[in-house]
Structure formats: C-alpha cells, structure tokens
Amino acid sequence: MSPLAGKSAPPSLLVDVPRLVTAYYADVPDPSVPSERVAFGTSGHRGSALTRTFNEWHVLAISQAICQYRAGQGITGPLFLGIDTHALSAAAFASALEVLAANGVEVMISAGDEYTPTPAVSHAILVYNRGRTSGLADGIVVTPSHNPPEDGGFKYNPPNGGPADETVTGWIGATANALLEAGLAGVHRVSLAKALRAPTTHRHDFLRSYVDDLGSVIDLDLVRGAGIRLGVDPLGGAGVHYWAAIAERYGLDLTVVRDEVDPTFRFMTVDWDGRIRMDPSSPSAMQSLIGLKDRFDVAFGCDTDHDRHGIVTPSTGLLPPNQYLAVCVDYLFRQRPGWSAGAAVGKTLVSTGLIDRVAARLGRRLYEVPVGFKWFVDGLIDGSLGFGGEESAGASFLRRDGGAWTTDKDGIVPALLAAEITVRTGRDPGELYRTLTADLGEPVSRRVDAPATPEQKRRLSRLTPAQVRQASLAGEPVESVLDRAPGNGAPIGGLKVTTKNGWFAARPSGTESIYKIYAESFLGEAHLDRLIAEAQAMVDEALGVDQPHGAAPGTAA
C-alpha cells in the first residue's frame, strides 16, 4: 500500500497533458515491437501515448479495420461514437471520425459535444436495432475505463450492443496490425473539418435518450416519493452532466458533489498503489465520497466511462463490489415480476460464492462464466439472464418488463438501484448485506499474486482437472475442479477448485510474470489463510514449481 493512498494527489503525480497529446500525434508505434502493436483485451485496446501503445496510428488503423469489418459483415446502419473525459479521448475521437467519414460510415456523435458513457452507447445501439433485421447499428467508445489519466482506450460494440467477442476483436486487431505494418497504406482519411461537415455525420442526444428511458429499468417514481437524500461523485467522468439531468427529470433529491472535469484528475485521492485511478470500487480512490457518507441516505460514484459503480452507505461506507452484487441479485429477483420465471443469475467465476447461495435460495439457475462481460450479452438480449455481474463492479440487468436495457456494463443503473432498494426495504444495501450473511454465511476473500515464468503461465492456462490429484482442500473434500466455466463451457484460462465452504481460482496474468489466486472462505480468515496456502501448493505441484516461494498480496478480487 502506497503512503499516498487515499490522500490528495500531489502535483508530481499529475500527467503533463500537452506532452501526452503531443506524443499521441508525434510518436509512431513500431509494429515489430510486440508491446506497440494493437492488442484487444477484455475491454478493447488500451495504452498510453507516452509508451507508444496508444497513438494516432493505432486509432487510425483500428478505425479502418472496423470499417472493413462492418463492410464484410453487412453492417450498414449508423455507428454510435462515444467519448469519455481522458486527455487522449478527444484526440482519438477526432482521428476515428476522420477515418469513419472517409469510409462513408453514418456516424452518430453526441449533441453539443457532450461526453458519452459506455452504457449510453450500448443503450442507443439496442434501441435503434429493436425490431430491425437489417441496417443494424453498432458503436465505438473511446475510453480506457478507470485507467490512469495518461491512458487511452478504444473499444468496439457490434450490433448486439455489448463488448465484441474474441472472434471480432481478433479480426479487427489482426487487420489493424497489418495496416500498421504497411505504414497505414489502405487507411482512408479526411480532415476533421470535412468529417464534421460530412453528410454522413449526425448529432444524437445520447443524454436525453438515456435519461428519459431510465424509468423503464429503475422505479424512480418510488424514489421520488420517498424524498431520500442521494449523493453522487462522477469522478470527473463521462456521466458528469447526466446526474443533474436525472435529478431534474425524475424530481430526485440528488446532490452532485463534484462536477469538475480535468484531464489530470487532480481532484482524485490516490489509489492503493500510488497512482491516480478513477476506480469507484477502491476505498482509496473513493475517500472523498466516503467522507460524506453521513450526509446522504445512500451515495454512489462511477468510473470515467460510467460502466462501473461504487455504493456508499451510512451503515457501511463503501461496499465491496461482491457484497453489493449479492444484494442486487437478492433484491431484483424478488422485485421484478415482469421478468421471466426462468431468467438466470449471471456471474463470473471469481465473483463471490454468496451469489451462488442467493440464487439457490431464490430457486434461480446460476450462469457462471469466465471473466469478461461479453459472456452475458446474449442472455441479456433474449431475457434468459435477468442479471449479469462481475467482481470488478460491473453489472447490468433487464428492464422492469423483462426487455433488454444495456448489454455492456452500466454503472448508472446499479447506482440508482441502491436508492430504490433503500426506499423499498427501509434499509440501505450495507444493512441488507448483513442480513444476507446472517442467513447464508459471511464470506471472506482475498487475491494473492505468485511469481511465474512465461512457460509456467502457459502451462497454467492449459491445466486440466486430471492434473490436480488432491482430494481435499483446507480440510474439506474437493467438490469440483474446473477448467471450463459451468455456465457456458468456455475455457477459463486456468483452474477453479471448489469445496462446500470455499473455493480458489488460479489464472495467469496477461501482462506480468505472475499468476493470480482468487480465494474465498465461508469459515473465516484462518480457514482462508489455509485455503490459499494449499491452493498455491496445489498449483505449484501441477506446474512443477519448487516450493516454497513467497506470494505477494494483490488487490481485492
């Protein structure tokens, strides 16, 4: 933990915005260097202009690749183009629009140059495509999510409105890298002035369309009638002007505690590792709002593109994401009679096992998938999933009538749901979590990182259940050893081992020489310590790693 964690950012931490933007335009990535190539992760391509991992050439190449993908797939409807408040986002937006216009793509950009949250783009795509079978819309969001101020990001949402799957991103990434290798030969481009004047460039009121529809997913009439005090910190993100519009439209007593937009994010308190990061699930980054918890009946924050949430209550302070997800599931499946009786509960493999117990008590099917919100998209579209949530504070759920709301993560609706929950139950989500754990058991969880060579990481990603020979874990019989997610059979890129009262999952890091162990116990901290120690020994034996070696605590799971 950094000594700066939770404190105001000193000037030495602030990004030099002119230098950053200059590097975006001036520095050219070398595609022969692996780190400088286009690489789509679970949430698009991310990097920094200062390290030649997010520069104009990357954006031009990715934009052209998306145009070619659209043409190949027969996607001829409008492309909704959104943008967050990171310093590189405006520059990348301009680069993308120059390419999209040159390729004749009908582009919808925000009215009044308003910033655009990820869920507003997903919502716009789904609303446009409803009832259509051709001329479908898709979208791009220029955002690195909650990443530090020097980062940029670029993600593509196909006509299903959610994050693109690996088949799509693999094709786009390969095509973009080929364009980089060719020195951008084949990239079509016009000037920004011409792109803005192009007959294919249109203005769309993302804010009004999204805000006016919120009553279909949250019972805001109930919230208005109760008159509870709500607070929100947009963390300087893309939804900064959405909250005042929500308060006005629905008559809520909602205070925006800070509406400042500053690409250095100097107003943030420093995250756990000494960096500025707009993570609403981090107690260090959320210190300002936590300090105001007694002013409001419930308060919330969202990250820079507003696809993640953080809930602050008088009873608890900041709820860890897993705790709030469990409360959401328990509440929603009791209070949404318009949902199908067969609608399942979606969660990622490393989300809390308390959700499993909540789903079982509700009599709902559990749909457990690998890390990545893309796995929830189809179920949220057809209503077979009522809720999809991941441990990193990302979630979305159906409209009150059972229709699709968004198929990408939405930080705004879980935040507003906390207000609905508080009014309808008479208790805030922190109090409800304590009731849940009194009934179903209280989990404790931790993530640890252990060193691993590239070869060991490769072997971990290919381990099979047959390679785990232990019959017990931390004093309990092993009930399952998984290398594929039980919900959809997709590979998890590691292993998950479960017992009656605990589990661990081991996965290699995609960027560091470590592997990560996520673990949870319903029998207390001592049992969790034993579980982690045995989990590491179990993985090390399967990998052929000499023991012992140290494991460093990681961030919260």
KOLLORO-151767 format. One record per residue (C-alpha): x, y, z. Coordinates in steps of 0.05 Angstrom, whole numbers, plus 5000, padded with zeros to 4 digits. Last residue first. Example, Ala and Ser with C-alpha at 12.3 -4.5 7.8 and 13.67 -1.06 7.14 Angstrom:
527349795143/524649105156/
This chain:
478648084878/481748604922/488748804902/494448314908/498148044968/505047794949/506447054948/513046794971/516446164949/516745484980/516945064939/519744884871/514744954815/512644334775/506444674748/501644174780/505644204844/505644964843/498144974833/496744524893/501844884936/498645544919/491745274935/494344975000/496845645024/490646005000/485945515035/489945545099/489646305101/482246285083/480945795140/484246275189/480346855160/473446565169/469345945151/465646195089/472146215050/474146564986/480246544941/482946884879/489946644861/493747044809/499746824768/505747254759/510647494707/506148084688/501648284630/496447734618/496847484689/496046734695/489746474729/488446084793/481446034822/480045854894/474045594931/470845544999/465345265043/462944635008/469244564967/471244864900/477344864854/477845344796/483245264744/486645674690/484846004623/477445974639/475545564577/468245664556/463345124577/457545614580/455245634653/459945134683/466045534661/471645084637/477944874672/474144644733/475844214793/469644044833/467443804902/474243774937/473143475006/474343975063/480344065109/483444645073/482744305005/481543554997/482243024943/488843274915/490642994847/490043624804/492843434735/486243094716/482643764723/486544034664/492044554662/492744944598/492945664625/497445424680/502345134629/502845794592/503946164658/509445664676/512745774609/512446534617/515546464686/511246514748/511546924812/505546894859/500047414866/494747384921/487347554919/483047544981/476147355005/471947295068/464947015063/459347105113/454146555116/447246475085/442246765135/446747235176/450547385112/444247625077/442148055136/449048375138/448448525064/441648845075/444849335124/450149525074/444849595019/440950125059/434749925098/427450135091/426449575041/423049964985/426750624996/433750345005/433049854947/430650414901/436550844921/441450274910/438150154843/440450854823/447750634829/446349964795/443150364738/448950864729/454850384727/452450024664/456549454637/455049284564/448748934542/444149504561/436749514577/434048864547/426648724560/423948384623/418548894638/422749224693/428449294644/433748764649/440348784686/447349064681/453648984721/460949174731/463949274800/470348874788/467148224814/462848144752/455348194744/449947964697/442548004715/435947754689/439147264642/434646874594/431847544573/433747474499/438548074498/441247984569/442747254555/446447404490/450847934523/452847584587/459347274562/461647944535/462248184606/469047854614/471947374665/469646664651/462346464661/457546224715/450146214699/446346044763/439145804755/434246124803/430645794861/431346424903/435146054956/439745744903/441046434872/442846724940/447546154954/451046224887/451446974897/454846844964/460146474923/463247144908/465447324838/471646974811/467946534762/463847104733/456447184750/449747134714/443246984752/438046634708/431346844679/426746234680/420946574716/421447114663/422047814688/415848254696/415248064769/421648454784/422048544859/424347864886/429547734831/431948444838/433148444913/437147814922/441247944860/442648664879/444748474950/449647954922/452548474874/453348964932/457648494972/461848284913/463249014896/465949194965/461149674998/463950365012/461750645079/458050115119/451950395155/451851085125/452150785055/457050864996/455950464932/461250434877/459450314804/462750124739/460750284667/460951034677/466351174625/470851504677/468651094737/462151164775/460551404845/454851284894/451251564955/445751305001/441751625056/446452225048/450452695091/453152125134/457251845076/461052495061/467952225079/466551615036/465552094978/472452404984/475851735001/473451404936/480251284905/483050964968/476750554982/477150274911/470650044879/469450724845/476050664807/478351324776/485851174781/491351644803/497351224822/500551084890/498850344892/492450394935/489450964893/490751704903/485052174920/482252494858/481653244847/487853264804/484352864750/489653094701/484353134646/480053594689/472453564690/469253824754/462153654772/463353494845/458353324900/452653224851/446853244900/440652844886/433953004918/430352694859/424953014815/425452504759/427652934701/431353444744/435352934784/436952524721/439253154684/443653344743/446552644740/447852624665/452653214665/458652844695/456852194660/463352184621/467752204682/470352724732/469652224789/462052244777/461152354852/453852234871/449552394932/442352194948/437852455003/431252085007/424852424985/420651784989/416151984931/422052104884/424951414898/418351064884/417451454820/424551254802/422850524798/429150334758/429349994689/423750324650/424450964689/431351044660/428651174590/428751944592/435951934618/438551504560/435251884503/436652554536/444052424546/445452084479/442552664440/444952474371/448552924320/449952674250/456052544206/454452214139/453152874104/460353054121/461353724155/464753424217/469052984172/471053574129/473353964189/476953344217/480753264152/479452634110/482151934118/482451254084/487450764112/489950294058/497250454067/497850594142/505350444142/504049744116/505949434183/500949884217/495549664168/497248934182/496649094256/489649384245/487448764206/489948294260/486548714315/479948754278/479848004264/481647824336/476748334363/471048004325/472747284341/474647484412/467847774428/465848494420/463248834483/455748924483/450749284438/448648664399/450149064336/457749054350/461049454406/468149664392/473149924443/478550454443/482750664502/487551204525/492051244585/495651834617/489951964665/490251274699/485450714679/478150734701/475350594631/480750654577/475551034535/473651194464/467150814456/465450544387/458550324363/453949884323/447549994284/443649494241/441249624170/437948954171/433748534219/430549114257/425449054313/429949394364/436449594329/435950334346/434250204419/439749684425/445150134395/443050744436/443050334501/450050074487/452450794473/449151064536/452050484576/459150684555/458251394580/458351964529/461452654538/457353204508/459753514442/453353924440/449653324412/453952704415/456352374352/452351904307/456451654248/453951414180/460151084152/462551354084/469651084091/472551794094/467551954148/469751364191/477051534181/476652264202/471752074258/476851594288/482452114289/477952634320/475552154374/482751954388/484552684401/478552784446/479952144484/487352264498/486152714558/481152234590/474052514594/470051974558/467751904486/462151584447/461151424373/454551104352/455550774284/449450824239/446650244200/450249874144/453149264179/454048774120/459148354158/464848484109/463249224105/462949284181/469648924188/472749384136/470350004174/472749694239/479649574208/479850304186/478250524257/483550054286/488850314239/487351054251/486950934326/493650574329/497051084284/494551644329/497951354389/496150874445/501950384460/507550854441/509750884515/507951624525/501851544480/498951084533/495450414526/488850074516/485549664461/478649404477/475349184542/477148444551/483848564517/484948794446/492248864426/494549344371/502149304367/506949724408/508149194462/510148684410/515649124378/515648974304/509449404298/513650024314/508950564341/509651274315/510551854363/508452554341/500852554346/499752194412/506452444438/504053154430/497652974468/501752694527/506753274528/501053784529/497453374584/503353314632/500252794678/499552964751/503252544802/508553064819/503053564834/500953164895/494452754891/490052834952/490652255001/487351575000/493751204984/499851664986/503651215034/502850674979/500050005000/
